[in-house]
Amino acid sequence: MFTKKHVAGVLLLAGTLFLTNGCGYKTKPIPPDDIVPQAIEDLRHSVSETGVTLTWTFPKETIKGTDLTDISTFDVYRAVVPMNDYCPSCPIPFSEATQVPGGVVDPEGNRQGTYERALLRSGHKYFFKVNARTSWWAASADSNIVSFIWHIPAKGPESVKVEAVDSSAVISWQAVTALMNGQDFSYPLLYQVQRSKDNAQYSNIGEMVAETRFVDTGLQNGETYYYRVQSVLMIENNSVSGGLSDVVSVVPVDRTPPAPPTGITVVQTAAGIKVFWDKSREADVKGYRVYRREADEKVASFIADVPAIHTIYEDMDVPAGTSVYYSVTAYDQMDAPNESAKSREAGVRH
């Protein structure tokens, strides 16, 4: 005979068995590696007078290395810490994610994601990170973290100029003297030069500088480069990115002439005088120019242009009964050729 106590025990046991053998996930399922995107590694930020803009590149592969066709959403995480409470060694208090729509992945891997945030609070430090999702249960690992202190930024540099130099560019600008609201400032100010090849994606080049001039070296002559300059306030060893200058562009040009030819030799012939020289070892030499000076002249005159495949010229219009002196230059393939200095002279009496 069952009592109420026995019935309660049976019901408790049945409930336990039901919970133990019931269906449904108790935690999120683990997604397969072939749908989990690779982590974003190039999260960037730029600050203006209105707020911050985050940009990043769409992942194009899964963590398994297979191609992705689309991203469902991006999760953007933000943390805001008053500078008075900031603790470098403390965990970053990220809030719940804000979702940003994804889209189709560019097979070339160049599609950019964007997130903008306005109404930032002065005197606070901001942190952001992003992950990518192919579904609600398949999210990438977190991106790199970007951080900055929000303060009223400095104005962007003005009157930016760029000068083309051989394999280099010289960028200069006027000093910034006010914040974006027109107020003066007492914090140290630096400048960050940014460069692009397509006037779309810019990267910082070199270290920030206090001067209003920057030389960018190691460029490819004949290629177009775009530059802009950003002001950066330094507040308690933290950088506050400011305004950006207008964009300027430049095409570096080769202004370095070849070395003068060597081995100049002259030989008198029945028809005139032959001039010989050694072939230049420089790959960009397009040709040679031959100069002649008579004994009573101080300046040599140009008499012939010789293609680079030849290293000989015969002068058949030599004044008789006089000593003549020959020199040779080399010139390169630029539209306005760079011409070397003249070689040493070699002479003969005709």
C-alpha positions in Angstrom: 0.0 0.0 0.0 1.4 3.3 -1.1 1.3 6.3 1.2 1.4 10.0 0.2 5.1 9.8 1.1 5.7 6.9 -1.4 3.8 8.8 -4.1 5.9 11.9 -3.6 9.1 9.8 -3.9 7.9 8.2 -7.1 7.1 11.6 -8.6 10.4 13.0 -7.6 12.2 10.0 -9.1 10.2 10.4 -12.4 11.0 14.1 -12.5 14.7 13.3 -12.0 14.6 10.7 -14.8 12.8 13.1 -17.1 15.4 15.9 -16.5 18.2 13.4 -17.0 16.9 11.9 -20.2 15.2 14.9 -21.6 15.9 16.5 -25.0 17.4 19.9 -25.8 20.8 21.6 -25.3 21.8 22.7 -21.9 24.6 24.9 -23.4 25.2 26.3 -26.9 26.3 23.5 -29.3 29.9 23.5 -30.6 29.9 24.5 -34.3 32.1 22.6 -36.7 35.4 24.3 -37.7 34.3 24.7 -41.4 31.8 27.4 -40.5 33.6 29.3 -37.8 35.2 32.5 -39.3 38.8 33.3 -38.8 39.3 36.1 -36.2 39.5 39.7 -37.5 43.1 40.9 -37.1 43.1 44.4 -38.6 40.5 46.3 -36.5 41.3 50.0 -36.9 39.8 53.3 -35.6 39.8 56.9 -36.6 38.5 59.7 -34.4 36.9 62.9 -35.6 35.2 65.8 -33.8 31.9 63.8 -33.9 33.1 60.4 -32.6 34.9 57.3 -33.7 34.8 55.1 -36.8 35.9 51.5 -36.7 36.9 49.6 -39.8 38.0 46.1 -40.5 38.4 43.6 -43.3 35.8 40.8 -43.8 37.2 37.4 -42.9 37.3 35.3 -46.1 38.2 31.9 -44.6 37.1 29.7 -41.7 39.5 28.5 -39.0 39.8 25.3 -41.0 41.0 27.3 -44.1 37.9 26.8 -46.2 36.3 29.7 -48.1 33.5 31.8 -46.6 30.7 33.0 -48.8 29.0 35.5 -46.4 29.1 36.9 -42.9 25.8 37.0 -41.0 26.6 39.7 -38.5 29.5 41.3 -36.7 29.4 41.7 -32.9 31.0 45.0 -31.7 31.9 45.1 -28.1 32.6 48.4 -26.3 34.0 49.3 -22.9 34.1 52.8 -21.4 36.3 53.6 -18.3 36.6 57.1 -16.7 40.3 58.0 -16.7 40.2 58.6 -13.0 39.2 54.9 -12.5 41.4 53.4 -15.2 43.4 50.4 -14.1 45.8 49.0 -16.8 46.0 45.6 -15.1 42.3 45.2 -14.6 40.0 43.2 -16.9 38.3 45.4 -19.6 34.6 45.7 -18.7 33.1 45.1 -22.2 29.4 45.6 -22.5 26.9 43.5 -24.4 27.6 43.4 -28.2 26.0 45.7 -30.7 25.3 43.8 -33.9 26.3 45.1 -37.3 25.0 43.6 -40.5 27.4 41.4 -42.4 27.2 40.6 -46.1 28.7 38.7 -49.0 32.5 38.1 -48.7 34.7 39.5 -51.4 36.8 36.7 -52.8 39.7 39.0 -53.0 39.4 39.7 -49.3 39.1 43.5 -49.6 35.5 44.2 -48.3 35.5 46.5 -45.3 33.2 46.4 -42.3 32.4 49.7 -40.6 30.9 50.9 -37.3 30.5 54.5 -36.1 29.9 55.7 -32.6 29.1 59.3 -31.6 28.4 61.2 -28.4 31.6 60.1 -26.7 32.4 61.4 -23.2 35.5 63.5 -22.6 38.0 62.2 -20.1 37.0 58.6 -20.7 39.0 55.7 -22.2 37.3 53.6 -24.8 38.0 50.0 -25.9 36.5 48.1 -28.9 36.7 44.6 -30.2 34.8 42.8 -32.9 34.0 39.2 -33.9 32.3 37.8 -37.0 29.4 35.3 -37.2 28.2 33.0 -39.9 25.2 32.1 -37.7 24.0 32.7 -34.1 26.0 29.8 -32.9 29.2 30.1 -35.1 31.3 33.1 -34.0 34.9 33.9 -34.6 37.4 34.6 -31.8 37.7 38.2 -30.7 39.6 40.6 -32.9 42.5 42.7 -31.8 41.5 45.4 -29.3 41.7 49.1 -30.2 41.6 51.8 -27.5 41.7 55.6 -27.2 41.0 58.4 -24.8 38.2 60.7 -25.9 39.0 64.4 -25.6 38.0 67.2 -27.9 40.5 66.5 -30.7 42.9 68.9 -32.3 42.1 70.3 -35.7 43.6 68.6 -38.7 46.8 70.0 -40.3 46.3 72.5 -43.1 48.3 73.6 -46.1 49.7 70.2 -46.7 52.2 70.0 -49.5 54.2 67.2 -51.0 57.4 67.3 -53.1 58.6 64.5 -55.4 62.1 63.4 -54.8 64.0 60.5 -56.3 62.4 57.4 -54.7 61.1 59.6 -51.9 58.4 62.2 -51.0 58.7 65.2 -48.7 55.5 66.1 -46.9 55.1 69.4 -45.1 52.2 71.2 -43.4 51.3 74.1 -41.1 51.4 73.6 -37.3 48.1 73.0 -35.5 47.3 75.5 -32.8 43.7 74.8 -31.7 41.2 72.1 -30.9 38.3 71.4 -33.1 36.1 73.7 -31.0 38.5 76.5 -31.5 40.0 76.4 -28.0 43.8 76.6 -27.4 45.5 73.6 -25.8 48.5 73.0 -23.6 49.1 69.2 -24.2 51.9 68.0 -26.4 50.9 67.6 -30.1 52.4 65.1 -32.5 51.6 64.3 -36.2 51.0 61.0 -37.8 51.6 60.7 -41.6 49.4 58.2 -43.4 50.0 56.8 -46.9 47.8 55.0 -49.5 48.3 53.6 -53.0 44.6 53.8 -53.9 43.4 56.8 -51.9 41.0 54.4 -50.1 42.9 52.4 -47.4 45.5 54.4 -45.5 48.2 53.1 -43.2 50.4 54.9 -40.7 54.0 55.3 -41.9 56.9 55.8 -39.5 56.7 57.2 -36.0 54.7 60.2 -35.0 56.7 63.4 -35.3 56.6 66.8 -33.5 58.0 68.6 -36.6 55.8 69.7 -39.5 57.9 67.9 -42.1 58.2 64.2 -43.0 60.3 62.4 -45.6 59.0 59.1 -46.9 61.8 57.1 -48.5 62.1 53.8 -50.4 59.3 54.6 -52.9 58.9 53.3 -56.4 59.6 55.9 -59.0 56.7 56.4 -61.4 54.0 55.2 -59.0 51.4 57.4 -57.5 51.3 57.8 -53.7 48.6 59.6 -51.6 49.2 61.2 -48.2 47.3 62.7 -45.4 48.4 63.9 -41.9 46.6 63.5 -38.6 47.1 65.5 -35.5 47.5 63.6 -32.2 47.2 65.1 -28.7 49.3 63.3 -26.0 47.3 63.3 -22.7 48.9 61.4 -19.8 51.0 59.2 -22.2 47.8 58.4 -24.1 47.2 59.5 -27.7 44.0 61.3 -28.8 43.7 61.2 -32.5 42.6 64.4 -34.0 41.6 65.8 -37.4 42.9 64.7 -40.8 44.4 67.0 -43.4 43.3 67.1 -47.0 44.8 64.4 -49.2 47.8 65.2 -51.4 49.4 63.0 -54.1 52.8 62.7 -55.7 54.6 60.6 -58.2 58.3 60.2 -57.3 60.7 60.6 -60.2 64.2 59.4 -60.9 66.5 62.4 -60.7 69.7 60.5 -60.3 71.8 60.6 -63.5 73.9 57.6 -64.6 77.7 57.6 -63.9 79.8 59.1 -66.6 81.1 56.7 -69.2 84.7 55.4 -68.9 87.4 54.1 -71.3 87.2 57.0 -73.8 89.5 56.4 -76.7 89.8 58.1 -80.1 91.4 56.7 -83.2 92.0 58.7 -86.4 90.8 57.0 -89.6 90.8 57.8 -93.3 87.2 59.1 -93.1 87.5 61.0 -89.8 87.9 60.1 -86.1 86.3 57.2 -84.3 85.4 57.6 -80.6 85.1 54.5 -78.4 83.9 54.0 -74.8 83.0 51.3 -72.3 79.4 50.1 -72.1 77.6 51.4 -69.0 76.6 48.8 -66.4 73.5 50.7 -65.3 70.3 49.1 -66.4 68.4 52.3 -67.1 70.8 53.9 -69.6 69.0 54.7 -72.8 71.8 56.2 -74.8 75.0 58.3 -75.0 75.8 61.8 -76.1 79.1 62.7 -77.8 80.7 66.1 -77.3 83.6 67.7 -79.2 85.9 70.6 -78.3 88.5 72.1 -80.5 91.8 73.3 -79.1 90.8 77.0 -79.0 87.4 76.3 -77.4 86.7 76.2 -73.7 83.2 74.5 -73.9 82.5 71.2 -75.8 79.6 71.1 -78.2 77.1 68.3 -78.6 77.6 66.5 -81.9 75.8 63.1 -81.7 73.3 60.9 -79.9 74.1 57.2 -79.8 71.7 54.4 -78.7 72.7 52.4 -75.7 73.4 49.3 -77.8 76.4 51.1 -79.4 79.6 52.3 -77.8 81.2 53.8 -80.9 80.8 56.9 -82.9 82.7 58.1 -86.0 83.1 61.8 -86.5 83.5 62.5 -90.2 83.1 66.3 -90.1 86.4 67.2 -88.3 88.1 70.5 -89.1 91.5 69.8 -90.7 94.7 70.9 -89.2 93.5 71.2 -85.6 93.5 69.3 -82.3 90.1 68.0 -81.2 88.9 66.6 -77.9 86.0 64.2 -77.3 83.9 63.5 -74.2 80.8 61.3 -73.7 77.8 61.4 -71.4 75.2 58.7 -70.5 71.5 59.5 -70.1 68.6 57.4 -68.6 65.1 56.5 -69.7 63.1 59.2 -67.9 60.8 61.5 -70.0 63.1 64.3 -69.1 66.4 62.3 -69.2 68.9 62.6 -66.4 72.3 63.1 -68.1 75.6 62.2 -66.5 78.5 64.5 -66.2 80.9 64.4 -69.1 83.6 61.7 -69.2 87.3 62.6 -69.3 88.4 64.0 -72.6 90.4 62.1 -75.2 92.0 64.0 -78.0 93.9 63.7 -81.3 95.3 66.1 -83.9 93.5 65.7 -87.2 
